[in-house]
Amino acid sequence: MKWEKFYDQAYIWLISTGLRVLTGLIIFLIGIWLIRIIRSQMRVRMSKTKIHSSVQPFILSLTIPALYVLLILFVIDLLGFQLTIFTTIIGAFSVAAGLALSGTFQNFAGGVLILLLRPFEIGDSIVAQGQEGKVTSILIFYTVLLTVDNRTIIIPNGKLFNEVIVNLSREGKRRLDFEVKLGYAADIDKAKQIIIDAINSTDNILNDPPLRVGITALEIDSIRFSVNVWLVPDFYLVTKIALMEKIIRNLGAAGIAFPKAG
């Protein structure tokens, strides 16, 4: 008699619940198979696109676990379990994690956007957050700059992406502007030619756009020449020093008068 009741209850459970469990198991296995296909397809597509190689693992690490969580929640709901408690726990955990890691998430989002949109690349010289240097590394949470005086600057990507970024290398050339003051007794044509000759004999100066040398201001005690030349960005500081020293030496050697101090 007891066995008959057991079999009856087992049969009822098998009809009412067992079929649902079997359906949930089948859906779970099919879901895992589909997620694996999605993961492989995402890898193939991202490798064919211009998505930076540093971003691809992070996209997969966010997308694939999310799909697994959705699959598990769907199967649990299919089996008839109440998700209210799970939803409350997940919601509370998400709020706590969001508050604790808000800065980290901001840096992560900034890093992803930098790698996707590419406002600068490794090897570019940029000015950002009051710092100027060459980009040596773009990581998912921060970017590393190396300054001309060999200082390593680490800038969080959240702050970096939300502020103005000046890319000094993207256009392939950079203009150098400076002024030379000469006394009124100076031979203007001779001084101008000396400056132009110094420019033409200095390395890393570009011919296009053309150079520009001319008087831009007449002061009480001096004439002000403005010099505009285009340079290769990577050699900006070296070329600036070499050119200015050459101009001063050549003007002095030619007897060009400089204004007297005071």
C-alpha positions as CSV (number, residue, x, y, z in Angstrom):
1,M,0.0,0.0,0.0
2,K,2.8,2.4,0.9
3,W,4.7,1.6,-2.3
4,E,1.5,2.2,-4.3
5,K,1.2,5.7,-2.7
6,F,4.9,6.3,-3.4
7,Y,4.6,5.4,-7.0
8,D,1.4,7.5,-7.3
9,Q,3.2,10.5,-5.8
10,A,6.3,9.9,-8.0
11,Y,4.1,9.6,-11.0
12,I,2.3,12.8,-10.1
13,W,5.6,14.6,-9.5
14,L,7.0,13.3,-12.8
15,I,4.0,14.5,-14.7
16,S,3.7,17.9,-13.0
17,T,7.3,18.7,-12.2
18,G,9.6,16.2,-13.9
19,L,8.7,17.3,-17.4
20,R,9.4,20.9,-16.4
21,V,12.8,19.9,-14.9
22,L,13.6,18.0,-18.1
23,T,12.6,21.0,-20.2
24,G,14.7,23.3,-18.1
25,L,17.7,21.0,-18.4
26,I,17.3,20.8,-22.2
27,I,17.0,24.6,-22.4
28,F,20.0,25.1,-20.2
29,L,22.2,22.8,-22.3
30,I,20.9,24.5,-25.5
31,G,21.6,27.9,-24.0
32,I,25.2,26.9,-23.1
33,W,25.7,25.7,-26.6
34,L,24.4,29.0,-28.1
35,I,26.5,31.1,-25.7
36,R,29.6,29.2,-26.9
37,I,28.7,29.9,-30.5
38,I,28.1,33.6,-29.7
39,R,31.5,33.8,-27.9
40,S,33.3,32.3,-30.9
41,Q,31.4,34.6,-33.4
42,M,32.2,37.6,-31.3
43,R,35.9,36.8,-31.3
44,V,35.9,36.4,-35.1
45,R,34.0,39.6,-35.7
46,M,36.1,41.7,-33.3
47,S,39.3,40.4,-34.8
48,K,38.1,41.5,-38.2
49,T,37.0,45.0,-37.0
50,K,39.1,47.9,-35.7
51,I,38.3,47.1,-32.1
52,H,41.5,47.4,-30.1
53,S,43.0,44.1,-28.9
54,S,43.1,45.4,-25.3
55,V,39.3,45.9,-25.4
56,Q,38.3,42.5,-26.8
57,P,38.9,40.4,-23.7
58,F,37.0,42.9,-21.6
59,I,34.0,42.9,-23.9
60,L,33.9,39.1,-23.8
61,S,34.3,39.1,-20.0
62,L,31.3,41.4,-19.6
63,T,29.0,39.9,-22.3
64,I,29.5,36.1,-21.8
65,P,29.0,36.1,-18.0
66,A,25.9,38.3,-18.4
67,L,24.4,35.8,-20.9
68,Y,25.1,32.9,-18.5
69,V,23.4,34.8,-15.6
70,L,20.3,35.5,-17.8
71,L,20.2,31.8,-18.9
72,I,20.3,30.6,-15.3
73,L,17.7,33.1,-14.2
74,F,15.4,32.0,-17.1
75,V,15.8,28.3,-16.1
76,I,15.1,29.0,-12.5
77,D,12.0,30.9,-13.4
78,L,10.9,28.1,-15.7
79,L,11.3,25.6,-12.8
80,G,8.8,27.7,-10.8
81,F,11.2,29.1,-8.2
82,Q,10.4,32.6,-6.9
83,L,13.0,35.1,-8.0
84,T,12.0,37.9,-5.6
85,I,14.7,37.1,-3.1
86,F,17.3,36.6,-5.8
87,T,16.3,39.9,-7.4
88,T,16.5,41.7,-4.1
89,I,20.0,40.3,-3.3
90,I,21.3,41.1,-6.8
91,G,19.9,44.6,-6.6
92,A,21.4,45.3,-3.2
93,F,24.7,43.9,-4.3
94,S,24.7,46.0,-7.5
95,V,24.0,49.2,-5.6
96,A,26.7,48.5,-3.1
97,A,29.2,47.5,-5.8
98,G,28.3,50.5,-7.8
99,L,28.9,52.9,-4.9
100,A,32.2,51.3,-4.0
101,L,33.6,51.0,-7.5
102,S,32.1,54.1,-9.2
103,G,35.6,55.5,-9.8
104,T,36.9,52.2,-11.1
105,F,33.9,51.8,-13.5
106,Q,34.4,55.4,-14.7
107,N,38.1,54.6,-15.5
108,F,37.1,51.4,-17.2
109,A,34.5,53.1,-19.3
110,G,37.0,55.9,-20.2
111,G,39.5,53.3,-21.2
112,V,37.1,51.4,-23.4
113,L,36.1,54.6,-25.1
114,I,39.7,55.7,-25.6
115,L,40.6,52.3,-27.2
116,L,37.4,52.4,-29.4
117,L,37.4,56.0,-30.5
118,R,41.2,56.5,-30.6
119,P,41.7,60.2,-29.8
120,F,45.4,59.2,-29.5
121,E,47.5,56.2,-30.0
122,I,50.7,54.8,-28.6
123,G,53.6,57.0,-29.7
124,D,51.6,60.2,-30.0
125,S,52.6,63.3,-28.0
126,I,49.6,64.7,-26.1
127,V,48.7,67.4,-23.6
128,A,46.2,66.3,-21.0
129,Q,45.4,67.1,-17.4
130,G,48.1,69.7,-17.4
131,Q,50.7,67.2,-18.5
132,E,52.6,66.9,-21.8
133,G,54.3,63.7,-22.9
134,K,54.5,60.8,-25.3
135,V,51.9,58.0,-24.8
136,T,53.8,54.8,-23.9
137,S,50.9,52.6,-22.9
138,I,47.1,52.7,-23.1
139,L,45.6,50.3,-20.5
140,I,42.0,49.7,-19.6
141,F,42.0,51.8,-16.4
142,Y,44.8,54.3,-17.0
143,T,47.1,55.8,-19.6
144,V,50.9,56.2,-19.2
145,L,52.8,59.2,-20.5
146,L,56.6,59.7,-20.7
147,T,57.7,63.4,-20.5
148,V,60.8,64.9,-22.2
149,D,62.6,65.0,-18.8
150,N,61.9,61.2,-18.4
151,R,59.1,61.4,-15.9
152,T,56.4,58.7,-16.0
153,I,52.9,60.2,-15.7
154,I,49.9,57.9,-15.0
155,I,46.5,59.4,-15.8
156,P,43.2,57.6,-14.9
157,N,41.2,57.1,-18.1
158,G,38.0,58.5,-16.5
159,K,39.5,61.9,-16.0
160,L,41.5,61.7,-19.2
161,F,38.5,61.1,-21.5
162,N,36.3,63.7,-19.8
163,E,38.8,66.5,-20.2
164,V,40.4,68.3,-23.2
165,I,43.0,66.3,-25.0
166,V,45.5,68.0,-27.3
167,N,47.1,65.6,-29.7
168,L,50.3,67.1,-30.9
169,S,51.2,64.2,-33.3
170,R,48.0,63.4,-35.2
171,E,48.5,65.9,-38.1
172,G,52.1,64.9,-38.6
173,K,53.5,68.4,-38.2
174,R,53.6,71.1,-35.5
175,R,54.2,74.9,-35.8
176,L,56.9,76.6,-33.8
177,D,56.2,80.3,-33.1
178,F,58.7,82.6,-31.4
179,E,59.8,86.2,-31.6
180,V,63.2,88.0,-32.1
181,K,63.7,91.5,-30.9
182,L,66.2,93.7,-32.7
183,G,67.2,97.3,-32.3
184,Y,66.1,100.0,-34.7
185,A,69.6,100.4,-36.0
186,A,69.5,96.8,-37.4
187,D,69.4,96.2,-41.1
188,I,66.0,94.7,-41.5
189,D,66.5,92.9,-44.8
190,K,69.8,91.4,-43.7
191,A,68.4,90.3,-40.4
192,K,65.4,88.7,-42.1
193,Q,67.7,86.8,-44.5
194,I,69.9,85.6,-41.7
195,I,66.8,84.2,-39.9
196,I,65.6,82.5,-43.1
197,D,69.0,81.0,-43.8
198,A,69.2,79.6,-40.2
199,I,65.8,78.0,-40.7
200,N,66.7,76.4,-44.0
201,S,69.9,75.0,-42.5
202,T,68.2,73.4,-39.5
203,D,67.1,69.7,-39.6
204,N,63.5,68.5,-39.0
205,I,61.9,71.7,-40.4
206,L,59.3,71.1,-43.1
207,N,59.0,73.1,-46.3
208,D,55.2,72.8,-46.5
209,P,53.5,74.9,-45.2
210,P,56.1,77.5,-46.0
211,L,57.9,79.4,-43.3
212,R,56.9,83.0,-42.3
213,V,59.3,85.6,-41.0
214,G,58.3,89.3,-40.6
215,I,57.9,92.3,-38.4
216,T,54.8,92.1,-36.3
217,A,55.3,94.9,-33.8
218,L,57.2,98.2,-33.4
219,E,58.0,99.0,-29.8
220,I,59.7,102.0,-28.2
221,D,63.1,100.4,-28.1
222,S,62.9,97.5,-30.5
223,I,61.5,95.9,-33.6
224,R,59.8,92.6,-33.1
225,F,60.2,89.8,-35.7
226,S,57.8,86.9,-35.6
227,V,59.1,83.5,-36.8
228,N,56.6,80.7,-37.8
229,V,58.0,77.4,-39.0
230,W,56.6,73.9,-39.2
231,L,58.4,70.9,-37.6
232,V,58.3,67.2,-37.2
233,P,56.4,66.8,-33.9
234,D,58.8,64.2,-32.4
235,F,61.7,66.6,-32.7
236,Y,59.9,69.8,-31.6
237,L,62.0,70.7,-28.6
238,V,65.3,69.7,-30.0
239,T,64.7,71.7,-33.2
240,K,63.4,74.7,-31.3
241,I,66.6,74.9,-29.2
242,A,68.9,74.3,-32.2
243,L,67.1,76.9,-34.4
244,M,67.0,79.7,-31.7
245,E,70.6,79.2,-30.8
246,K,71.6,79.3,-34.5
247,I,69.6,82.5,-35.1
248,I,71.2,84.3,-32.1
249,R,74.7,83.3,-33.1
250,N,74.3,84.2,-36.7
251,L,72.8,87.6,-36.0
252,G,75.5,88.4,-33.5
253,A,78.2,87.3,-35.9
254,A,76.7,89.6,-38.6
255,G,76.8,92.5,-36.2
256,I,73.1,92.9,-36.0
257,A,72.2,95.1,-33.0
258,F,70.0,93.8,-30.3
259,P,68.0,96.2,-28.0
260,K,69.8,97.2,-24.8
261,A,68.2,96.0,-21.6
262,G,66.7,98.6,-19.3
